[in-house]
């Protein structure tokens, strides 16, 4: 079976996010003062061939832990959809 994984990788809340801070400041410059605490991360989409959804989840989780995210500085979440 084919599955599509939608993965979000974000900096940990306890860490400074320089890109997010810059965008937050720019929101004020364009008149959007009520937008604050912007955090910027990455969105990754990939396809997985697996015999079932649980196997696909295990493979995506392993890919996130070993390659797609830095466990010291980032967190990740994902969803799996049958393709």
N, C-alpha and C positions, 0 to 999 in steps of 0.2 A: 504494500500500500504506500501511497505517497502522502506526505503531510507537509504543511507549510508552518514554519515557526516564525512568530513575530516576537522579537527580543528587544527589550529596552534596557540599556545600560546607563546608570546615573552615578554621579559622584556621591559619595557618602555624605549625609547631612552634616556631619561633624567637620567636614573639610571645606576649605575655601574653594569657591568655584569662580575663578577670575573671569571667564566668559560670561557667566550668569550675572556677575556683579556689573560688568561693563554694559550688558543689555539692560539691566535694571536702571542704571544711570541714564541710558539713552531713552528709556520710556519717559522719564521725566522731561527730557529735552523736547520730545514730540507731543507733550501735553497729556500723557497717559500716567499721571501721578499716582493713580490708584492701583497700578500694577507694580508689585514688589516681590522681592525674593525669587527672582528668576533663577532656575537651575537648568543647565544645558547638558544634555547627554547624547547618546547615540541610539538610533533605531536600526536594527539588523533584521533582515528577512532572509530565510534560507529554506530550502526544500530538503526533506529527509525521506529516505526510503526505509521503511521498517515494517515488520510483520503486524504490529499493533500500536495503538497510541501510547501505551506505557513504555514500550521500547523506544519510541520516538522521543518521548519526554526524557528518558534516561540519556540518550545520545545528545540531545540539545543541552541538558544540564551539564554533561561532561564537557561539551564544547565551550560553554560559558565559563566554567570553572578553570579550564586549562588554557584557553586561548582568547576568548572574546571579551573577558573582563579581567581587571586587575583587582583581585579579592581584597587587597590592602586599602585601595582607594575608591572602589566602586561596588555598587550592588547591581543586581540584575533581576529581571522578571521576564517571563515569557508565556505565551499562549500557543497552543498547537491546534491547527485546523486541518481537517482532512481535505486534501486537494483533489 
